[in-house]
Amino acid sequence: MKLFEDVLSGDEMFSDAFPIKEVDDIVYEVDCAMVTIREGDVDIGANPSTEEGEEGVEDSAQTVNNVVHSFRLQSTAFDKKSYLTYLKGYMKAVKEKLQETNPERVATFEKGAQGFAKKVIANIKDYEFYTGESMNADGMVALLNYREDGITPYFTFWKDGLKEVKL
């Protein structure tokens, strides 16, 4: 199994347990789903005792995005101007990190990130924004959008802002 961590904040963003698609050698699209979770609902595979019956517990089910829930991503908000300001600083930080760790990738990153950022800005109203668990303002902001069907959610993560950690 591989975990993908934010290179700037160290936050875990997603794992290969979710379907991942690389787009334009610049971002990963990670399919996710809305799932229902229940507080304290742990299935150990045993059947309830017939004598005791079903223990009465309050149904505290909630529907959550499985990537958000699994990696404790935090919702945040941006308008076009504030996202552009954030993105400039983020891209600069990722470029600096690449110059240290993978200098031959810098030109590809700059060209690809600029093109993809234009697509994001043009459709900014379609996105929801999530930071890693630490809510580090310098870290990656993941983009949540929906496929053409309008129901299937997916996240977009900047490829060069991540490092793979093998478990």
Residue, then its C-alpha position, 0 to 999 in steps of 0.5 A: m500500500k502507498l500513502f501520498e503525503d503533502v511534501l510541505s506539511g507532511d499531512e497524509m492526503f490519500s492512499d492507493a486504496f482509492p482509484i487514482k488517475e494521473v492527468d497531464d503528468i501534473v495532477y492525480e484525480v482520486d475517485c471517492a464516494m459518499v459513505t454512511i458511517r455510524e459512531g461506534d459501529v464496529d463489525i467484528g463478524a459475530n452475531p448478536s446473542t439471541e438472549e440479549g437481543e440487539e443493543g439499543v443505540e441511538d442511530s447517529a449515522q452520517t454521510v461523509n466523503n470517504v477520502v475526507h473522512s479517512f484522511r481527516l481533510q479539513s474543509t476551507a473556502f476560497d474565492k478566485k482572488s484568494y485562491l490565486t494568491y494561495l496558489k502563487g505561494y504554493m507553486k513557488a514552495v513546490k518548485e523550491k522543493l523540486q529544485e532540491t529533490n528532483p531538479e529535472r522535473v522543475a520545467t515540466f512542473e512549471k509548464g503543466a501547473q500553469g496550464f492546469a491552474k488556468k483550468v481550475i481558475a476558469n471553473i473555480k465555482d465548481y470546486e470545494f477546497y480541502t487542506g490536510e489534517s494539520m490545516n497548514a496554510d502553506g500545504m496543499v489544498a485539494l480540489l473536490n469536484y464532481r464528474e460529468d454525471g453530477i454525482t460522482p465526486y473526485f479529488t484533484f491533488w498536485k502530483d509534485g506536491l506529494k511524496e509516496v510513502k510505501l507501507 
